[in-house]
C-alpha cells in the first residue's frame, strides 16, 4: 500500500506542477465549457483551488510515509508552493500572487492536521483493541 501511495503522490505532484505552470490550467484538464465558459460548479471552487490542491498534496505526501522527517516534508511542500508562484511570474499570462501562496500554506496545514489526526485516531484504536479482551 505504501508503494502505491508514493506512486500516487508523485503522479499528483507532476500533475499539479503541470497545472500550476500551464498558461491555461482549465484547458489542460478539459474543464472549459462551450465558448470557453467555466462550468458553474467550478466557478464556485476556483477561489479555493490552491487550498484544496495543496491540502490533497499534503495528505498524499504525509500518508505515503516517505523515509524523511515529517517536518522536512512540510518544509518541502512550503518551498514547492513558493517556487511555483515565483515560476508563474515568468510565464505569461500567469502571475505570482501572495494570496495563492497563502492558500497553499493553509492547504498544507489543513492536510497535515488531518493526517496527524487520522494517525493519532488509528493509533488510539489499535491500542484500545490490543488492551481489550475479545
C-alpha positions as CSV (number, residue, x, y, z in Angstrom):
1,X,0.0,0.0,0.0
2,X,2.9,2.4,0.8
3,X,4.4,1.9,-2.6
4,X,1.0,2.7,-4.2
5,X,0.6,5.8,-2.1
6,X,4.1,7.0,-3.1
7,X,3.3,6.5,-6.7
8,X,0.0,8.4,-6.4
9,X,1.8,11.2,-4.5
10,X,4.5,11.6,-7.2
11,X,1.9,11.4,-10.0
12,X,-0.2,14.1,-8.3
13,X,2.8,16.3,-7.8
14,X,3.7,16.1,-11.5
15,X,0.0,16.7,-12.5
16,X,-0.2,19.7,-10.1
17,X,3.0,21.1,-11.4
18,X,1.7,20.9,-14.9
19,X,-1.5,22.7,-13.9
20,X,0.4,25.4,-11.9
21,X,2.7,26.2,-14.8
22,X,0.3,25.9,-17.6
23,X,-0.9,29.1,-19.4
24,X,-4.5,27.7,-19.3
25,X,-4.8,25.1,-16.5
26,X,-8.5,24.5,-17.2
27,X,-7.8,23.8,-20.8
28,X,-5.2,21.2,-19.7
29,X,-7.8,19.1,-17.9
30,X,-10.6,19.9,-20.4
31,X,-12.8,21.7,-17.9
32,X,-13.6,24.7,-20.1
33,X,-17.2,24.5,-21.4
34,X,-18.7,25.7,-24.7
35,X,-17.3,29.0,-25.8
36,X,-14.6,29.0,-23.2
37,X,-17.1,29.3,-20.3
38,X,-16.2,27.8,-16.9
39,X,-18.9,25.5,-15.6
40,X,-20.8,27.0,-12.6
41,X,-19.7,24.4,-10.1
42,X,-16.1,25.0,-11.0
43,X,-16.6,28.8,-10.6
44,X,-17.6,28.2,-7.0
45,X,-14.5,26.1,-6.3
46,X,-11.9,28.3,-8.2
47,X,-11.2,30.8,-5.3
48,X,-10.1,27.8,-3.2
49,X,-8.3,25.8,-5.9
50,X,-4.9,26.3,-4.4
51,X,-6.1,25.5,-0.9
52,X,-7.8,22.3,-2.0
53,X,-4.9,21.2,-4.3
54,X,-2.3,21.7,-1.6
55,X,-4.4,20.1,1.1
56,X,-4.6,16.9,-1.1
57,X,-0.9,17.1,-1.9
58,X,-0.1,17.4,1.9
59,X,-2.3,14.4,2.7
60,X,-0.8,12.3,0.0
61,X,2.8,13.3,0.9
62,X,2.4,12.6,4.6
63,X,0.3,9.4,4.1
64,X,3.0,8.0,1.8
65,X,5.3,7.9,4.9
66,X,8.5,8.8,3.0
67,X,11.7,7.9,4.9
68,X,12.1,11.6,5.7
69,X,11.0,13.5,8.8
70,X,7.5,14.9,8.6
71,X,8.7,18.4,9.3
72,X,11.1,18.2,6.3
73,X,8.2,17.1,4.0
74,X,6.2,20.1,5.2
75,X,9.1,22.4,4.5
76,X,9.5,20.9,1.1
77,X,5.8,21.5,0.4
78,X,6.0,25.1,1.5
79,X,9.1,25.7,-0.7
80,X,7.3,23.9,-3.6
81,X,4.3,26.3,-3.3
82,X,6.5,29.3,-3.1
83,X,8.6,28.2,-6.1
84,X,5.6,27.5,-8.3
85,X,4.4,31.0,-7.5
86,X,7.7,32.5,-8.5
87,X,7.8,30.4,-11.6
88,X,4.3,31.7,-12.6
89,X,5.7,35.3,-12.6
90,X,7.8,34.3,-15.6
91,X,5.0,32.5,-17.5
92,X,2.6,34.9,-19.2
93,X,-0.4,35.1,-18.8
94,X,0.2,33.7,-15.3
95,X,1.3,35.8,-12.4
96,X,2.7,35.3,-8.9
97,X,0.1,36.0,-6.2
98,X,0.7,36.2,-2.4
99,X,-2.9,35.1,-1.9
100,X,-2.2,31.9,-3.8
101,X,0.8,31.1,-1.7
102,X,-1.1,31.8,1.4
103,X,-3.8,29.4,0.2
104,X,-1.0,26.8,-0.4
105,X,0.2,27.3,3.1
106,X,-3.3,26.9,4.6
107,X,-3.9,23.8,2.5
108,X,-0.7,22.2,3.6
109,X,-1.5,23.0,7.2
110,X,-5.1,21.5,7.0
111,X,-3.7,18.4,5.2
112,X,-1.0,18.0,7.9
113,X,-3.5,18.3,10.7
114,X,-5.9,15.9,9.1
115,X,-3.1,13.3,8.6
116,X,-1.8,13.7,12.1
117,X,-5.4,13.4,13.5
118,X,-6.1,10.3,11.5
119,X,-2.8,8.7,12.6
120,X,-3.5,9.6,16.2
121,X,-7.0,8.1,15.9
122,X,-5.7,4.9,14.3
123,X,-3.0,4.6,16.9
124,X,-5.6,5.0,19.7
125,X,-8.0,2.5,18.0
126,X,-5.2,0.0,17.7
127,X,-4.1,0.4,21.4
128,X,-7.7,0.1,22.6
129,X,-8.1,-3.0,20.5
130,X,-4.9,-4.6,21.9
131,X,-5.9,-3.7,25.5
132,X,-9.4,-5.0,25.4
133,X,-10.3,-8.7,25.8
134,X,-12.1,-10.3,22.9
